[in-house]
Amino acid sequence: MGQKLVIVESPAKAKTIGKYLGKNYIVEASMGHVRDLPKSKLGVDIDNNYTPKYITIRGKGELIDKLRKAAKKAEKVYLATDPDREGEAISWHLANILKISEDDTCRIVFNEVTKTAVKASIKEARKIDLDLVDAQQARRVLDRLVGYEISPILWKNVKWGLSAGRVQSAALKLICDREKEINEFIPKEYWSIDCVLRKEKKKFPIRLSAYKGKKIEIENEETSNSIIKELEGGSFIVKAIKKGKKSRNPLPPFTTSTLQQDANRKLNFMTKRTMSIAQGLYEGVEVKGHGTVGLITYMRTDSVRISEEAQGNAKEFIENTYGKEYLPSSPRIYKGKKNIQDAHEAIRPTYVEITPEVAKENLTAEQYKLYSLIWNRFIASQMASCELDTNSIDIINGDYKFKASGSVISFDGFMKIYEYSNEDDENSVLLPELEENEELNTETLQGTQHFTQPHPRYTEASFVKLMEEKGIGRPSTYVPTISTLLGRNYVVREKKNFIPTELGEIVNNIINEYFKQIADTDFTADMERKLDDVEEGKEEWTKIVAEFFDPLRIAIEKAEKEISKVVIEDKVSDVKCEKCGRMMVIKRGRYGEFLACPGYPECQNAKPIVEELDVPCPECGKAIVAKKSKKGKKFFGCVGYPECKFVSWHEPVKEKCPNCNSYMVLKYSKTKGNYVQCSNSECNYKEEVKKDSTDDK
């Protein structure tokens, strides 16, 4: 009996699967795609029903020869690429190259890289799903048509190396629209009145909420002072006390989008990093006592569904580890949104008994953090609700009403392992035992000025959430879309926020004026739905492409005639070129912005941009400058390097520690905000950084 050949995408996955299948199987890796559209030309025959002209990817010839020889010797070939449309397309290309018939049951899929799942998939081998392949082809052809037909117009009239994209252009418009909204926002003054009341030794805060039964809005200081004067002449009386109970339910297991959002918020991981780490956890890790095992299910999914087996395993684990009271009265079934592709499960651990602590010694620090997040979220999703005792009070002073509310956890439930907060938590206070009609003592009473704030700029987390809500792209496209916007310098990231550049604004304006449909979020979302219909066999892919491209072709012809050259002037710096005396300009290269002499090519002087702090070096007294490591992480060092080797990951401040006279650094935490801390590890001095009082409204 001859050996069977299994082809997967990556060497890591091949290594894991090879250990499961044993000596009767040879497992090889295709190293991703083996065929694609050519880079040097369009590669789509528009006049022949949009037929794609695939070629072998450069550098893959030797690998393909190796796979052909292995396939020729093998008794049977199984194509085990990823279980999505991209993976299906790779299998289809491999089948073509290896001359495997479309009627051959050569395709195997598994949602998790475990011995049970892999062996079961071989018993359930099927034909290649041509609807899935067509859905991927449609996306590939559409993206090629947009990119190769519109991008040259941008090269000619704006700058070489720019691009437009079916999803990318709609995403850029959302960021530019938010920036426009922020720039046009006019802040409006408003005031709040807060009071700290006291019962015996216990103090608690309350806030003015209503006047004569209606919500109160205080527009200026004069009104605020007038109300405070009235309140000072009255008494604070407990009008009503409401006690109750409230349940808080766990969140569903992760989808691609929610994993990217949570990892960004809680772990400070960029979306690209999150997916790279998740890929490693999915493909297999050597865990002591368990061998090589894929620790999580497939990480590109928009489903919250989980299998009955996984649910049963979680139930058993929860009961044995935390007790029966931590199980819900009935198993939790989570419903996904409409139009989601429910072929996969949610992202979950493959073996609940491999807890983060069990796997920790075999994982990198980043793998451990992400696996902990996934494991905790999944187990929590199958646990009992958190129970809270709630307490809300209304306190009156004449015609004015104040409110305060608080809650205390009576049973932690799922929050034993996974916590999340909401607006109620932020406004919750610990209230003393009170009685109706009781008069309370006033500790403080004051008005505070605020200004309304515009909607905040998008972070990676909030932007991924927005793309999902708007239906722009799919789980596999969120990361490349964000990477392209940053890589093309259409958008920069400042303190986690996305800000469009001048170049991004120019490109967005051109796309919106001449190619409105590809920047329109509703149109882009509708196109995604149609492409999903192709996947389900409801639509012909070439018909969808024609409906999209025929009107776009007319717009392209119009744009080529009408768009005039856009000149982007280099920003002049205040740094003089030491070689020729010209004022240097700011340019952007592969690794970010740098200073260059405008006299190029006569003068070829160039140097990095240095951000100088108004802080002396603690070691030599020279200036401190901000720099970036090879991985792009910001750090601070002395301008006198290499003579002075002072370096710090945190920004030094002018003030010395009052306890030990060491230099202090600026730090940030979600709970404390900005604070300064002594750099001396043996000194615990910390000091909060005061900030201005401005609230969102």
C-alpha positions in Angstrom: 0.0 0.0 0.0 1.5 3.3 -1.2 1.8 6.5 0.8 -0.8 9.3 0.7 0.2 13.0 0.1 -1.3 15.8 2.1 -0.6 19.4 1.1 -1.1 22.3 3.5 -0.1 25.9 3.3 2.6 26.3 5.9 5.6 24.3 7.2 4.4 24.7 10.8 1.0 23.2 10.0 2.7 20.4 8.0 4.9 19.5 10.9 1.9 19.3 13.3 -0.2 17.2 10.9 2.7 15.0 10.0 3.0 13.9 13.6 -0.8 13.0 13.7 -1.0 11.0 10.5 2.1 8.8 10.8 4.3 7.0 8.3 1.6 6.2 5.7 1.3 9.9 4.9 3.7 12.5 3.5 2.8 16.1 4.4 4.1 19.0 2.3 3.6 22.8 2.4 2.6 24.9 -0.6 3.9 28.0 1.2 0.7 29.9 0.4 -0.5 30.6 -3.1 1.2 28.9 -6.0 -0.6 30.7 -8.8 -1.8 34.3 -9.1 -2.5 37.1 -11.6 0.7 38.6 -13.1 2.2 41.7 -11.4 3.4 43.2 -14.7 0.0 43.5 -16.4 -3.8 43.5 -15.7 -4.1 39.7 -16.1 -7.8 39.8 -16.7 -9.4 39.4 -20.2 -12.2 42.0 -19.9 -13.6 41.3 -23.3 -13.7 37.5 -22.7 -16.1 37.5 -19.8 -13.4 38.7 -17.3 -11.4 35.5 -17.6 -8.3 35.7 -15.2 -4.9 34.7 -16.7 -3.1 33.0 -13.9 0.6 32.4 -13.9 2.9 30.5 -11.5 4.2 32.8 -8.8 7.9 33.7 -9.4 10.2 31.6 -7.2 7.6 28.7 -6.8 8.8 26.6 -9.8 11.1 24.4 -7.8 8.4 23.8 -5.1 5.8 23.0 -7.7 8.2 20.4 -9.3 8.7 18.9 -5.9 4.9 18.7 -5.3 4.3 17.2 -8.8 6.9 14.4 -8.1 5.4 13.7 -4.7 1.8 13.6 -6.2 3.0 11.2 -9.0 4.3 8.7 -6.4 1.4 9.1 -4.0 -1.5 6.6 -3.9 -3.9 9.6 -3.1 -3.5 13.4 -2.8 -5.4 15.4 -0.2 -5.5 19.2 -0.3 -5.7 20.5 3.3 -5.4 24.2 2.8 -7.2 26.6 5.2 -11.0 26.2 5.6 -12.1 29.4 3.8 -12.5 30.8 0.3 -8.8 31.7 0.1 -7.8 28.2 1.1 -10.4 26.7 -1.3 -8.8 28.7 -4.2 -5.3 27.6 -3.3 -6.5 23.9 -3.4 -8.2 24.6 -6.8 -4.9 26.0 -8.2 -3.0 23.0 -6.7 -5.5 20.6 -8.3 -5.0 22.3 -11.7 -1.2 22.1 -11.4 -1.2 18.5 -10.2 -3.8 17.5 -12.8 -6.3 16.4 -10.2 -9.9 16.0 -11.6 -12.7 18.3 -10.3 -14.6 15.1 -9.5 -11.9 13.8 -7.3 -12.7 13.8 -3.5 -9.3 15.4 -2.7 -10.4 18.3 -0.5 -10.2 17.9 3.3 -11.0 20.7 5.8 -10.7 21.0 9.6 -11.6 23.9 11.8 -8.9 22.9 14.3 -5.4 21.3 14.0 -6.0 18.4 16.3 -5.5 14.6 15.8 -9.2 13.9 16.0 -10.2 16.6 13.6 -7.5 15.9 11.0 -8.2 12.1 10.9 -12.0 12.8 10.7 -11.5 15.2 7.8 -9.8 12.4 5.7 -12.8 10.2 6.1 -15.0 13.1 5.0 -12.9 14.2 1.9 -15.0 16.0 -0.7 -14.7 17.6 -4.1 -13.4 21.1 -4.3 -16.2 23.6 -3.8 -16.3 25.6 -7.0 -18.7 28.2 -5.6 -16.2 29.0 -2.9 -13.5 29.2 -5.6 -15.6 31.5 -7.7 -16.2 33.8 -4.7 -12.5 34.2 -4.3 -11.9 34.7 -8.0 -14.6 37.4 -8.1 -12.9 39.3 -5.2 -9.4 38.8 -6.8 -10.6 40.0 -10.2 -12.6 43.0 -8.8 -9.6 44.1 -6.6 -7.3 43.8 -9.6 -9.6 45.8 -11.9 -9.9 48.6 -9.3 -6.2 48.6 -8.4 -4.7 48.3 -11.9 -7.2 50.7 -13.6 -7.5 53.5 -11.1 -4.0 53.4 -9.4 -2.2 54.6 -12.6 -4.4 57.7 -12.7 -3.2 58.5 -9.1 0.5 57.8 -10.2 0.2 60.2 -13.1 -1.6 63.0 -11.3 -0.5 62.8 -7.7 2.4 60.5 -6.9 4.1 57.3 -7.9 3.3 54.2 -5.8 -0.2 55.2 -4.7 -3.2 52.8 -4.9 -7.0 52.6 -4.9 -8.9 49.6 -3.7 -12.4 48.3 -3.5 -12.4 48.1 0.3 -9.4 50.4 1.0 -11.0 53.4 -0.6 -14.3 53.1 1.4 -12.2 52.6 4.5 -10.1 55.8 3.8 -13.3 57.8 3.3 -14.6 56.8 6.7 -11.4 58.1 8.4 -11.4 61.3 6.3 -15.1 61.9 7.1 -14.4 61.6 10.8 -11.5 64.1 10.6 -13.7 66.6 8.7 -16.4 66.2 11.4 -13.8 66.8 14.1 -12.4 69.9 12.3 -15.9 71.4 11.8 -17.1 70.7 15.3 -17.9 73.8 17.4 -17.5 73.1 21.2 -20.5 74.1 23.3 -20.0 75.1 27.0 -22.0 73.4 29.6 -21.8 73.0 33.4 -22.5 70.2 35.9 -23.3 70.5 39.5 -21.9 67.9 41.8 -22.3 67.4 45.5 -20.6 65.2 48.1 -23.1 64.3 50.9 -22.3 62.7 54.2 -24.1 60.4 56.5 -22.1 60.1 59.7 -18.6 59.2 58.5 -19.6 57.9 55.1 -19.4 60.2 52.1 -20.7 59.7 48.6 -21.1 61.8 45.4 -24.3 62.8 43.6 -25.0 64.8 40.5 -27.8 67.2 39.6 -30.0 65.6 37.0 -33.4 67.4 36.9 -35.4 70.6 37.7 -39.1 70.4 38.2 -39.2 66.9 36.7 -37.3 67.7 33.5 -33.7 67.1 32.5 -31.6 70.1 33.4 -29.0 71.7 31.1 -26.8 74.4 32.5 -25.2 76.5 29.8 -23.0 79.0 31.7 -21.3 79.8 35.0 -23.8 82.5 35.9 -26.7 79.9 35.8 -24.5 77.4 37.7 -23.7 79.9 40.5 -27.4 80.9 40.8 -28.5 77.2 41.2 -25.7 76.6 43.8 -26.9 79.6 45.8 -30.4 78.2 45.8 -29.2 74.7 46.9 -27.1 76.2 49.7 -30.3 77.7 51.1 -32.1 74.4 51.0 -31.7 70.8 52.4 -30.8 67.6 50.8 -33.6 65.0 51.5 -33.7 61.3 50.4 -36.8 61.1 48.2 -36.8 57.6 47.0 -34.7 54.4 47.4 -34.8 51.6 44.9 -33.2 48.3 45.6 -33.1 45.5 43.1 -31.1 42.7 41.5 -29.6 42.7 38.1 -27.9 40.0 36.0 -25.0 40.5 33.7 -24.5 38.0 30.9 -21.2 36.9 29.5 -20.1 38.0 26.0 -20.0 35.4 23.2 -16.7 33.7 22.2 -14.5 35.7 19.9 -14.9 36.3 16.2 -12.0 37.7 14.2 -13.3 41.2 14.7 -13.9 41.0 18.4 -10.6 39.3 19.0 -8.7 42.0 17.2 -10.7 44.7 19.2 -10.1 43.1 22.6 -6.4 42.4 21.9 -5.9 46.0 20.9 -7.7 47.4 23.9 -6.4 45.0 26.6 -3.0 43.9 25.2 -2.1 46.8 23.0 -1.6 44.5 20.1 -2.0 45.9 16.6 -4.4 43.8 14.4 -1.6 42.5 12.2 0.3 41.2 15.3 -2.8 39.6 16.7 -3.5 37.6 13.6 0.1 36.5 13.3 0.2 35.2 16.9 -3.2 33.6 16.4 -2.0 31.8 13.3 0.9 30.3 15.3 -1.5 29.1 18.0 -3.8 27.6 15.3 -1.1 25.8 13.4 0.5 24.0 16.4 2.6 24.4 19.4 4.6 21.8 21.3 3.0 21.6 24.8 4.6 19.5 27.5 2.6 16.4 28.1 0.4 16.9 25.1 2.8 16.8 22.1 2.3 19.2 19.2 -1.2 20.6 19.2 -3.1 23.4 17.5 -4.3 25.3 20.6 -7.1 27.3 19.0 -9.7 26.9 16.2 -9.4 28.7 12.9 -9.0 32.4 13.5 -10.7 33.9 10.5 -14.4 33.7 11.3 -17.4 35.9 11.9 -19.4 33.2 13.6 -20.1 32.9 17.3 -21.4 29.3 17.0 -19.6 26.5 18.9 -19.9 22.7 18.5 -21.9 20.6 20.9 -18.7 18.7 21.8 -16.9 21.9 22.7 -19.8 23.1 24.8 -20.0 19.7 26.6 -16.2 19.8 27.3 -16.5 23.4 28.7 -19.5 22.4 30.9 -17.5 19.5 32.4 -14.5 21.7 33.0 -16.5 24.5 34.7 -18.3 22.1 37.0 -15.1 20.3 38.0 -13.0 23.5 38.4 -15.5 26.1 39.8 -18.5 24.1 40.9 -22.0 23.4 39.6 -23.3 26.9 40.6 -21.1 28.4 37.9 -23.0 26.7 35.2 -26.0 28.4 33.6 -29.5 26.8 33.9 -29.3 25.8 30.2 -26.4 25.8 27.7 -25.8 29.2 26.2 -26.5 29.5 22.4 -25.2 32.7 20.8 -26.8 34.1 17.7 -24.6 35.7 15.0 -25.5 38.7 12.9 -27.4 38.4 9.6 -25.4 37.6 6.5 -22.5 36.1 8.4 -20.6 33.1 6.9 -21.4 30.5 9.5 -19.2 27.7 8.1 -16.7 27.9 11.0 -17.0 28.0 14.7 -16.1 30.9 16.9 -12.5 31.2 18.0 -12.0 28.9 21.0 -9.4 26.7 22.6 -9.3 23.2 21.1 -8.7 21.5 24.5 -10.2 23.3 27.5 -8.0 21.3 29.8 -4.9 22.9 28.3 -5.3 26.1 30.4 -3.1 29.1 29.8 -1.1 28.1 32.9 -0.6 24.6 31.6 0.7 25.9 28.2 2.6 28.9 29.6 6.1 27.4 29.7 5.8 26.4 26.0 4.5 29.8 24.8 6.2 33.1 24.1 5.0 36.0 26.2 2.7 37.3 23.4 1.3 33.8 22.7 0.5 33.3 26.4 -1.3 36.7 26.6 -3.4 36.1 23.5 -4.2 32.4 24.4 -5.2 33.5 27.9 -7.6 36.1 26.3 -9.2 33.5 24.0 -9.4 30.7 26.6 -10.9 33.0 29.3 -13.4 34.5 26.9 -14.6 31.1 25.7 -14.9 29.5 29.2 -16.6 32.6 30.5 -19.1 32.5 27.6 -20.3 29.1 28.9 -20.6 30.2 32.6 -23.4 31.5 34.8 -24.4 35.1 34.8 -22.9 37.6 37.2 -25.5 38.7 39.8 -25.5 42.2 41.3 -27.5 43.9 44.1 -28.4 47.3 42.8 -29.2 50.4 44.8 -30.4 53.8 43.3 -31.5 56.9 45.2 -33.2 60.1 44.3 -32.3 63.1 46.5 -34.2 66.4 46.3 -33.4 69.9 47.3 -36.4 72.1 46.6 -37.3 71.6 42.9 -33.9 70.1 42.1 -33.3 66.4 41.9 -30.0 64.6 42.3 -29.3 60.9 41.4 -26.8 58.3 42.5 -26.6 54.6 41.9 -24.5 51.7 43.0 -24.1 48.0 42.7 -22.4 45.2 44.6 -21.6 41.8 43.1 -23.5 39.1 45.0 -22.3 36.3 42.8 -19.4 36.7 40.4 -20.4 34.0 37.9 -18.4 34.3 34.6 -16.6 37.4 36.0 -14.6 35.1 38.1 -12.3 34.7 35.0 -13.3 37.4 32.5 -14.3 41.0 33.4 -15.7 43.7 31.2 -17.1 47.1 32.2 -19.9 49.3 30.9 -21.2 52.8 31.5 -23.1 51.7 34.6 -19.9 50.6 36.2 -18.2 53.9 35.5 -21.0 55.8 37.2 -21.5 53.4 40.1 -20.7 54.6 43.6 -20.7 52.8 47.0 -23.8 54.1 48.9 -24.4 54.0 52.6 -27.6 52.6 54.2 -30.2 55.4 53.8 -33.8 55.9 54.7 -36.5 57.8 52.8 -37.1 61.4 54.0 -33.7 61.4 55.8 -31.8 64.7 55.6 -28.2 64.5 54.7 -25.2 66.8 55.5 -23.4 68.6 52.7 -19.7 68.1 52.4 -19.0 70.0 49.2 -21.2 71.6 46.5 -19.6 72.9 43.3 -20.2 73.6 39.6 -17.7 72.4 36.9 -17.3 73.8 33.5 -17.2 71.4 30.5 -17.2 71.6 26.7 -18.9 69.2 24.4 -16.4 67.0 22.4 -16.6 65.7 18.9 -16.6 62.0 18.2 -13.1 60.6 18.8 -10.8 59.6 16.1 -10.8 55.9 15.3 -8.3 53.5 16.9 -7.5 50.1 15.4 -10.1 48.5 17.7 -12.9 51.0 17.0 -12.1 51.0 13.2 -12.3 47.2 12.9 -15.6 47.3 14.8 -16.9 50.0 12.4 -15.8 48.0 9.3 -17.7 45.0 10.7 -20.8 47.1 11.4 -20.8 48.7 8.0 -20.2 45.4 6.3 -17.0 46.6 4.6 -14.7 43.7 3.9 -14.6 40.4 5.7 -12.5 39.0 8.6 -9.6 38.2 6.3 -9.5 41.8 4.9 -9.4 43.9 8.0 -5.7 43.6 8.6 -4.5 44.1 5.0 -6.9 47.1 4.6 -5.4 48.9 7.7 -1.9 47.9 6.7 -2.3 49.4 3.2 -3.7 52.7 4.5 -0.7 53.1 6.8 1.8 51.8 4.3 0.7 54.2 1.6 0.9 57.1 4.1 -2.8 57.9 3.6 -3.2 57.6 7.3 -0.8 57.9 10.3 -1.2 56.5 13.8 -0.8 59.0 16.6 -1.3 57.8 20.2 -3.3 54.9 18.7 -5.6 57.2 16.7 -5.9 57.2 12.9 -5.4 60.6 11.3 -5.5 61.1 7.5 -2.5 62.8 6.0 -2.6 65.5 3.3 -1.9 62.8 0.7 -4.8 60.7 2.1 -7.1 63.6 1.9 -6.1 64.3 -1.7 -6.6 60.7 -2.8 -9.9 60.5 -1.0 -11.1 63.7 -2.7 -10.2 62.3 -6.2 -11.8 59.0 -5.5 -15.0 60.7 -4.2 -15.2 63.0 -7.1 -14.5 60.6 -9.9 -15.1 57.1 -8.5 -17.9 57.7 -6.0 -19.1 54.1 -6.0 -15.9 52.5 -4.7 -15.8 55.0 -1.8 -19.4 54.5 -0.9 -19.8 52.3 2.2 -23.3 51.1 1.3 -22.2 50.2 -2.2 -19.2 48.4 -0.9 -21.2 46.5 1.7 -23.8 45.5 -0.9 -21.0 44.2 -3.1 -19.8 42.1 -0.2 -23.3 40.6 0.1 -23.4 39.8 -3.6 -20.0 38.1 -3.3 -21.4 36.1 -0.4 -24.2 35.0 -2.7 -21.6 33.8 -5.2 -20.2 31.6 -2.4 -23.6 30.1 -1.8 -24.1 29.4 -5.5 -26.9 32.0 -5.9 -25.1 34.3 -8.3 -22.7 34.0 -11.3 -19.4 35.6 -10.4 -18.8 37.1 -13.9 -22.2 38.8 -13.8 -21.3 40.5 -10.5 -17.9 41.7 -11.9 -19.6 43.0 -15.0 -22.2 44.9 -13.0 -19.5 46.5 -11.0 -16.9 47.3 -13.7 -19.1 48.4 -16.6 -20.0 51.8 -15.0 -16.6 52.1 -13.4 -15.0 51.8 -16.9 -16.9 55.0 -18.0 -15.8 56.8 -14.8 -12.1 55.8 -15.6 -12.3 57.2 -19.1 -13.8 60.5 -17.7 -11.2 60.8 -15.0 -8.3 60.2 -17.4 -9.5 63.3 -19.4 -10.4 65.6 -16.5 -8.1 65.1 -13.6 -5.3 67.7 -13.5 -1.9 67.3 -11.9 -1.8 67.7 -8.1 1.4 69.1 -6.7 2.2 68.2 -3.1 4.7 70.6 -1.7 7.3 69.2 0.7 6.9 70.6 4.2 9.9 72.9 5.0 11.5 72.3 8.3 13.4 74.7 10.5 16.7 72.7 10.1 19.3 74.2 7.9 21.4 71.9 5.6 24.9 72.0 7.0 26.3 71.2 3.6 24.7 73.8 1.4 22.7 76.1 3.6 19.2 75.4 2.2 16.3 74.8 4.6 15.7 71.0 4.7 12.3 69.5 3.8 10.4 66.6 5.3 10.0 63.6 3.1 8.6 60.1 3.6 10.5 57.0 2.8 10.0 53.3 3.5 10.7 53.7 7.2 8.8 56.9 7.8 9.6 60.6 7.6 13.1 62.0 7.3 14.9 65.3 6.5 16.3 65.8 3.0 18.0 68.7 1.3 15.8 70.3 -1.5 18.9 70.8 -3.5 18.9 67.1 -4.6 20.6 65.8 -6.7 23.3 68.5 -6.4 23.2 68.1 -2.6 22.3 64.6 -1.3 22.3 65.4 2.4 19.6 63.5 4.3 19.1 62.6 8.0 16.5 61.3 10.4 14.0 63.6 12.1 14.9 64.0 15.8 12.3 65.0 18.3 14.1 66.9 21.0 12.7 67.1 24.5 13.1 70.2 26.8 14.6 67.8 29.4 18.3 67.5 30.2 20.0 64.1 30.2 20.1 62.8 33.8 23.7 61.5 33.2 25.5 64.3 31.2 23.1 67.3 31.0 22.8 67.3 27.2 19.4 67.2 25.4 17.1 64.1 25.4 15.8 63.0 22.0 13.0 60.6 21.0 14.1 57.8 18.7 12.6 54.6 17.3 13.9 51.1 17.6 14.2 48.7 14.6 10.7 47.4 15.4 9.3 51.0 15.4 8.9 51.3 19.2 9.6 54.8 20.6 12.4 55.2 23.2 14.4 58.1 24.6 18.1 58.6 24.6 20.8 61.2 24.9 21.8 63.3 22.0 25.4 62.7 23.0 25.3 58.9 22.1 27.6 57.0 21.9 29.7 58.9 24.5 26.6 59.0 26.8 24.6 55.8 26.8 21.5 57.0 28.7 18.3 55.3 27.4 14.7 54.9 28.6 11.6 53.4 27.2 9.5 56.0 29.1 9.7 59.7 28.5 11.8 61.5 31.2 10.4 64.7 32.8 12.2 67.7 34.2 11.1 67.2 37.8 13.3 65.2 40.1 11.9 62.7 42.6 11.3 64.5 45.9 12.2 61.4 47.8 15.5 60.3 46.3 16.4 62.9 43.6 16.4 60.4 40.8 15.0 61.4 37.4 11.2 60.6 36.9 9.4 59.3 33.8 5.9 59.8 32.4 3.7 56.7 32.4 0.0 55.9 31.6 -2.5 53.4 32.9 -6.2 53.0 32.0 -7.2 53.4 35.6 -5.0 56.3 36.6 -4.4 58.1 33.3 -1.1 60.0 33.0 1.3 59.9 36.0 4.9 60.3 36.8 7.0 57.7 38.5 10.5 57.6 39.9 13.0 55.7 37.7 14.7 54.3 40.8 13.4 50.7 41.2 13.9 50.9 45.0 11.8 54.1 45.3 8.0 53.8 45.0 7.2 57.5 44.4 4.4 58.2 42.0 2.4 61.4 41.3 -0.8 61.9 39.3 -0.6 64.3 36.4 -3.5 66.8 36.6 -5.5 67.3 33.5 -8.1 69.9 32.3 -11.7 69.2 32.9 -13.4 68.5 29.6 -15.9 65.7 29.1 -17.6 64.1 26.1 -21.2 64.8 25.7 
